């Protein structure tokens, strides 16, 4: 809800924006005294601003739509409709019943080298290629943005140089080093970006790194509160602007105790715990299997099917609208490609050697 909709002096709006307050609901977060300190406006002027903000919220019409309106995609139910964003891998899109939910927060978790960043880059490329009028935002929190890998994937799709440049030009990159910067970006700076560009996809790679660095083991309450703040901001952006949000999560090792210490079984679970899982719409878990193309078998000429490459799996851990299905895929130079143990042993794959 933009401040421009308030019936107040435009000078007040400029002052509010100068101190980082860009929306009506943000005005109502602060008390009278807090707004006075932030803006240096008099008490009477602050009361005028708060009164206008409260009246605007109260007079807003409650959105209503019937189930039939939603099912038939009536214009009156446009705010209740969902869309699907394809990942570019047919097998993954199939278990997702068409793609990633819009709006919604999708978590992609998995151990190192399971294909999480490859998944995100491919979704970025397909989104930019499909929606010419929309942009993608890739927020990096750990390493530098994998620009070379992105270019390799676009050129491997037999695109012209002009088309490849057009796609990469629609992908914005933001580097975030700490949680304070991330929250500030999601609260204020991204509003400026959304006022000039239409975003279709936001990726945070990874959400885990910031929390593992900034909190000690005994700071669980503060950690949970910050997780909730980030989760609510992402959901708000996703639903308000109809954006697909992907958060990359890491995994933690959990040992199952047994009678013999040497026989303990090691399992991997998504990091950040139960608090974060409340804000995840769909959780996907990527993993490396014990199989590679070179171990599956040989072709009729007794030659290797392809260079050695690990076969990975994508599993739906939970989702309100999907069953717990899984599929297999390979990481190729052009991106992710589904793999079927029965049907695809005789195909030639152009493999990425170190993915």
C-alpha positions as semicolon CSV with decimal commas, in nm:
position;residue;x (nm);y (nm);z (nm)
1;X;0,000;0,000;0,000
2;X;0,182;0,307;-0,128
3;X;0,203;0,627;0,074
4;X;0,077;0,814;-0,232
5;X;-0,272;0,683;-0,153
6;X;-0,286;0,878;0,173
7;X;-0,474;1,208;0,179
8;X;-0,195;1,410;0,343
9;X;0,051;1,684;0,252
10;X;0,300;1,553;-0,010
11;X;0,583;1,699;0,199
12;X;0,498;1,453;0,476
13;X;0,524;1,166;0,227
14;X;0,869;1,283;0,113
15;X;0,988;1,305;0,473
16;X;0,858;0,955;0,551
17;X;1,033;0,810;0,247
18;X;1,358;0,983;0,342
19;X;1,365;0,784;0,670
20;X;1,286;0,451;0,502
21;X;0,906;0,442;0,538
22;X;0,753;0,366;0,197
23;X;0,420;0,193;0,272
24;X;0,107;0,262;0,477
25;X;0,144;-0,050;0,692
26;X;0,500;0,055;0,777
27;X;0,364;0,384;0,913
28;X;0,134;0,199;1,150
29;X;0,419;-0,010;1,290
30;X;0,559;0,292;1,476
31;X;0,413;0,478;1,771
32;X;0,348;0,853;1,775
33;X;0,671;0,923;1,964
34;X;0,884;0,697;1,739
35;X;0,760;0,874;1,426
36;X;0,835;1,213;1,580
37;X;1,194;1,111;1,650
38;X;1,239;0,964;1,303
39;X;1,085;1,248;1,102
40;X;1,120;1,553;1,328
41;X;0,756;1,639;1,253
42;X;0,539;1,795;1,523
43;X;0,296;1,590;1,727
44;X;-0,007;1,736;1,546
45;X;0,139;1,650;1,204
46;X;0,223;1,295;1,313
47;X;-0,134;1,251;1,438
48;X;-0,259;1,366;1,097
49;X;-0,041;1,107;0,922
50;X;-0,147;0,824;1,155
51;X;-0,513;0,919;1,126
52;X;-0,496;0,915;0,746
53;X;-0,313;0,578;0,747
54;X;-0,566;0,421;0,986
55;X;-0,863;0,549;0,784
56;X;-0,715;0,415;0,461
57;X;-0,671;0,065;0,608
58;X;-1,020;0,057;0,760
59;X;-1,193;0,173;0,441
60;X;-1,021;-0,084;0,221
61;X;-1,271;-0,328;0,078
62;X;-1,234;-0,689;0,191
63;X;-1,148;-0,908;-0,109
64;X;-1,408;-1,176;-0,170
65;X;-1,442;-1,451;-0,427
66;X;-1,631;-1,780;-0,453
67;X;-1,471;-2,117;-0,521
68;X;-1,632;-2,114;-0,867
69;X;-1,471;-1,776;-0,940
70;X;-1,129;-1,916;-0,850
71;X;-1,185;-2,236;-1,051
72;X;-1,302;-2,053;-1,363
73;X;-1,026;-1,791;-1,321
74;X;-1,275;-1,509;-1,305
75;X;-1,138;-1,155;-1,299
76;X;-1,298;-1,106;-0,957
77;X;-1,077;-1,382;-0,815
78;X;-0,748;-1,275;-0,968
79;X;-0,594;-1,218;-0,622
80;X;-0,669;-1,580;-0,523
81;X;-0,527;-1,748;-0,832
82;X;-0,189;-1,922;-0,844
83;X;0,052;-1,968;-1,130
84;X;0,332;-2,216;-1,198
85;X;0,693;-2,133;-1,287
86;X;0,873;-2,403;-1,485
87;X;1,224;-2,511;-1,384
88;X;1,338;-2,618;-1,730
89;X;1,368;-2,987;-1,635
90;X;1,062;-3,178;-1,756
91;X;1,095;-3,455;-1,497
92;X;1,116;-3,208;-1,206
93;X;0,827;-3,003;-1,346
94;X;0,626;-3,326;-1,372
95;X;0,656;-3,416;-1,001
96;X;0,575;-3,049;-0,922
97;X;0,253;-3,076;-1,130
98;X;0,369;-2,807;-1,371
99;X;0,629;-2,607;-1,181
100;X;0,699;-2,392;-0,876
101;X;0,409;-2,211;-0,709
102;X;0,350;-1,839;-0,765
103;X;0,301;-1,695;-0,508
104;X;0,492;-1,913;-0,264
105;X;0,829;-1,979;-0,101
106;X;1,008;-2,288;-0,231
107;X;1,306;-2,424;-0,042
108;X;1,575;-2,619;-0,228
109;X;1,795;-2,802;0,020
110;X;2,068;-3,061;-0,013
111;X;2,428;-3,144;0,062
112;X;2,722;-2,996;-0,123
113;X;2,731;-3,064;-0,502
114;X;2,373;-3,191;-0,508
115;X;2,280;-2,938;-0,779
116;X;2,108;-2,660;-0,580
117;X;2,279;-2,367;-0,755
118;X;2,243;-2,539;-1,093
119;X;1,869;-2,569;-1,025
120;X;1,845;-2,197;-0,944
121;X;2,046;-2,084;-1,247
122;X;1,838;-2,293;-1,486
123;X;1,513;-2,159;-1,339
124;X;1,650;-1,807;-1,382
125;X;1,734;-1,866;-1,748
126;X;1,398;-2,022;-1,833
127;X;1,207;-1,747;-1,650
128;X;1,399;-1,474;-1,835
129;X;1,346;-1,655;-2,163
130;X;0,972;-1,711;-2,106
131;X;0,871;-1,375;-1,958
132;X;1,032;-1,104;-2,171
133;X;0,875;-0,825;-1,966
134;X;0,988;-0,962;-1,628
135;X;1,314;-0,970;-1,435
136;X;1,480;-1,214;-1,196
137;X;1,669;-1,122;-0,878
138;X;1,953;-1,345;-0,757
139;X;2,071;-1,265;-0,401
140;X;2,411;-1,417;-0,317
141;X;2,514;-1,458;0,047
142;X;2,818;-1,686;0,021
143;X;3,026;-1,694;-0,295
144;X;3,031;-1,458;-0,590
145;X;2,757;-1,502;-0,846
146;X;2,848;-1,793;-1,084
147;X;2,851;-1,574;-1,392
148;X;3,068;-1,807;-1,603
149;X;2,837;-2,101;-1,538
150;X;2,532;-1,893;-1,631
151;X;2,693;-1,791;-1,963
152;X;2,790;-2,154;-2,029
153;X;2,433;-2,267;-1,979
154;X;2,287;-1,999;-2,209
155;X;2,540;-2,064;-2,488
156;X;2,483;-2,442;-2,462
157;X;2,117;-2,387;-2,557
158;X;2,221;-2,283;-2,909
159;X;2,104;-1,928;-2,848
160;X;2,226;-1,640;-3,055
161;X;2,461;-1,395;-2,886
162;X;2,187;-1,132;-2,889
163;X;1,935;-1,365;-2,721
164;X;2,189;-1,476;-2,462
165;X;2,271;-1,116;-2,375
166;X;1,902;-1,029;-2,356
167;X;1,840;-1,311;-2,108
168;X;2,135;-1,230;-1,884
169;X;2,040;-0,861;-1,892
170;X;1,709;-0,952;-1,724
171;X;1,881;-1,115;-1,424
172;X;1,974;-0,875;-1,143
173;X;2,238;-0,973;-0,888
174;X;2,263;-0,854;-0,528
175;X;2,538;-0,947;-0,279
176;X;2,435;-0,959;0,088
177;X;2,693;-1,014;0,362
178;X;2,481;-1,014;0,680
179;X;2,125;-1,041;0,806
180;X;2,088;-0,671;0,876
181;X;2,164;-0,592;0,512
182;X;1,924;-0,863;0,390
183;X;1,635;-0,740;0,605
184;X;1,702;-0,379;0,506
185;X;1,705;-0,481;0,140
186;X;1,377;-0,675;0,166
187;X;1,207;-0,396;0,360
188;X;1,313;-0,086;0,165
189;X;1,560;-0,118;-0,122
190;X;1,367;-0,384;-0,309
191;X;1,067;-0,148;-0,315
192;X;1,265;0,087;-0,537
193;X;1,351;-0,203;-0,767
194;X;0,988;-0,314;-0,787
195;X;0,874;0,038;-0,868
196;X;1,084;0,032;-1,187
197;X;1,082;-0,336;-1,284
198;X;0,844;-0,631;-1,268
199;X;1,004;-0,923;-1,084
200;X;0,893;-1,280;-1,150
201;X;1,154;-1,466;-0,945
202;X;1,365;-1,399;-0,634
203;X;1,641;-1,642;-0,536
204;X;1,841;-1,635;-0,212
205;X;2,152;-1,855;-0,232
206;X;2,178;-1,940;0,046
207;X;1,951;-1,839;0,332
208;X;2,143;-2,067;0,571
209;X;2,483;-1,902;0,553
210;X;2,372;-1,577;0,717
211;X;2,217;-1,751;1,019
212;X;2,505;-1,991;1,076
213;X;2,752;-1,704;1,098
214;X;2,567;-1,451;1,311
215;X;2,414;-1,656;1,593
216;X;2,570;-1,867;1,866
217;X;2,411;-2,188;1,993
218;X;2,266;-2,015;2,299
219;X;2,094;-1,737;2,096
220;X;1,802;-1,953;1,987
221;X;1,528;-1,703;2,072
222;X;1,692;-1,417;1,878
223;X;1,762;-1,653;1,589
224;X;1,400;-1,771;1,573
225;X;1,271;-1,413;1,583
226;X;1,498;-1,310;1,294
227;X;1,400;-1,619;1,094
228;X;1,034;-1,524;1,137
229;X;1,107;-1,167;1,024
230;X;1,278;-1,284;0,704
231;X;1,010;-1,545;0,636
232;X;0,725;-1,294;0,671
233;X;0,901;-1,043;0,445
234;X;0,949;-1,305;0,173
235;X;0,586;-1,418;0,192
236;X;0,465;-1,059;0,181
237;X;0,669;-0,983;-0,132
238;X;0,562;-1,310;-0,295
239;X;0,188;-1,254;-0,244
240;X;0,180;-0,878;-0,294
241;X;0,373;-0,879;-0,622
242;X;0,298;-1,236;-0,743
243;X;0,663;-1,346;-0,726
244;X;0,810;-1,696;-0,701
245;X;1,066;-1,709;-0,417
246;X;1,337;-1,978;-0,402
247;X;1,554;-2,013;-0,092
248;X;1,856;-2,242;-0,099
249;X;1,906;-2,424;0,231
250;X;2,195;-2,636;0,350
251;X;2,172;-2,960;0,549
252;X;2,291;-3,072;0,889
253;X;2,414;-3,419;0,980
254;X;2,212;-3,614;1,236
255;X;2,342;-3,941;1,381
256;X;2,099;-4,215;1,475
257;X;2,217;-4,373;1,803
258;X;2,259;-4,752;1,804
259;X;2,403;-5,011;2,037
260;X;2,739;-4,994;1,865
261;X;2,893;-4,648;1,820
262;X;3,076;-4,759;1,505
263;X;2,743;-4,854;1,340
264;X;2,570;-4,521;1,390
265;X;2,374;-4,416;1,082
266;X;2,430;-4,065;0,952
267;X;2,135;-3,877;0,803
268;X;2,101;-3,529;0,657
269;X;1,815;-3,295;0,744
270;X;1,749;-2,937;0,620
271;X;1,907;-2,671;0,840
272;X;1,739;-2,380;1,027
273;X;1,497;-2,603;1,217
274;X;1,124;-2,597;1,274
275;X;1,084;-2,218;1,288
276;X;1,198;-2,175;0,928
277;X;0,990;-2,467;0,799
278;X;0,672;-2,277;0,898
279;X;0,749;-2,024;0,623
280;X;0,826;-2,276;0,349
281;X;0,544;-2,359;0,105
282;X;0,724;-2,642;-0,076
283;X;1,047;-2,814;0,029
284;X;1,258;-2,991;-0,233
285;X;1,556;-3,205;-0,133
286;X;1,831;-3,269;-0,387
287;X;2,085;-3,545;-0,334
288;X;2,359;-3,736;-0,510
289;X;2,289;-4,106;-0,562
290;X;2,544;-4,387;-0,560
291;X;2,502;-4,433;-0,935
292;X;2,672;-4,269;-1,231
293;X;2,635;-4,325;-1,604
294;X;2,953;-4,531;-1,616
295;X;2,816;-4,779;-1,359
296;X;2,477;-4,838;-1,519
297;X;2,595;-5,045;-1,814
298;X;2,749;-5,043;-2,159
299;X;2,597;-4,998;-2,502
300;X;2,580;-5,254;-2,781
301;X;2,941;-5,183;-2,886
302;X;3,063;-5,240;-2,531
303;X;3,155;-4,875;-2,497
304;X;3,082;-4,641;-2,209
305;X;2,757;-4,454;-2,248
306;X;2,919;-4,122;-2,156
307;X;3,179;-3,971;-1,930
308;X;3,141;-4,052;-1,563
309;X;2,866;-3,838;-1,411
310;X;2,675;-3,877;-1,088
311;X;2,299;-3,924;-1,110
312;X;2,108;-3,698;-0,872
313;X;1,760;-3,714;-0,728
314;X;1,498;-3,448;-0,654
315;X;1,244;-3,534;-0,385
316;X;0,940;-3,343;-0,258
317;X;0,974;-3,344;0,122
318;X;0,647;-3,161;0,185
319;X;0,396;-2,942;0,005
320;X;0,027;-2,860;0,064
321;X;-0,072;-2,961;-0,289
322;X;0,178;-3,233;-0,389
323;X;0,252;-3,591;-0,292
324;X;0,598;-3,706;-0,186
325;X;0,732;-3,794;-0,529
326;X;1,085;-3,797;-0,667
327;X;1,272;-3,806;-0,996
328;X;1,630;-3,845;-1,120
329;X;1,836;-3,595;-1,317
330;X;2,181;-3,520;-1,456
331;X;2,374;-3,193;-1,453
332;X;2,479;-3,121;-1,810
333;X;2,650;-2,826;-1,972
334;X;2,312;-2,685;-2,072
335;X;2,161;-2,744;-1,726
336;X;1,949;-3,010;-1,558
337;X;1,805;-3,297;-1,761
338;X;1,578;-3,570;-1,632
339;X;1,710;-3,926;-1,627
340;X;1,519;-4,252;-1,648
341;X;1,705;-4,574;-1,572
342;X;1,503;-4,771;-1,828
343;X;1,458;-4,534;-2,121
344;X;1,768;-4,316;-2,142
345;X;2,066;-4,549;-2,131
346;X;2,129;-4,520;-2,504
347;X;2,120;-4,140;-2,532
348;X;2,428;-3,928;-2,579
349;X;2,472;-3,665;-2,307
350;X;2,709;-3,370;-2,320
351;X;2,831;-3,378;-1,962
352;X;2,967;-3,105;-1,739
353;X;3,285;-3,253;-1,591
354;X;3,298;-3,072;-1,255
355;X;2,951;-2,963;-1,151
